[in-house]
């Protein structure tokens, strides 16, 4: 699931994203960015998340752990 980091980096307009990065600490973090992440998750991982769920994930790793749990 390393390509999610690349997709998130593109959405957040940064060079790289690490699992320990906190979503709200990115300069580009806003409501449109969160909607873009929600759409990316739906399109690429066939998982629907709400804005509230996304906000409950503090770090990139939290989102990845959630997506991994949905694969099982």
Rosetta blueprint (number, residue, H / E / L):
1 X L
2 X L
3 X H
4 X H
5 X H
6 X H
7 X H
8 X H
9 X H
10 X H
11 X H
12 X H
13 X L
14 X L
15 X L
16 X L
17 X L
18 X L
19 X L
20 X L
21 X L
22 X E
23 X H
24 X H
25 X H
26 X L
27 X L
28 X L
29 X L
30 X L
31 X H
32 X H
33 X H
34 X H
35 X H
36 X H
37 X H
38 X H
39 X H
40 X H
41 X H
42 X H
43 X H
44 X H
45 X H
46 X L
47 X L
48 X L
49 X L
50 X L
51 X H
52 X H
53 X H
54 X H
55 X H
56 X H
57 X L
58 X L
59 X E
60 X H
61 X H
62 X H
63 X H
64 X H
65 X H
66 X H
67 X H
68 X H
69 X H
70 X H
71 X H
72 X L
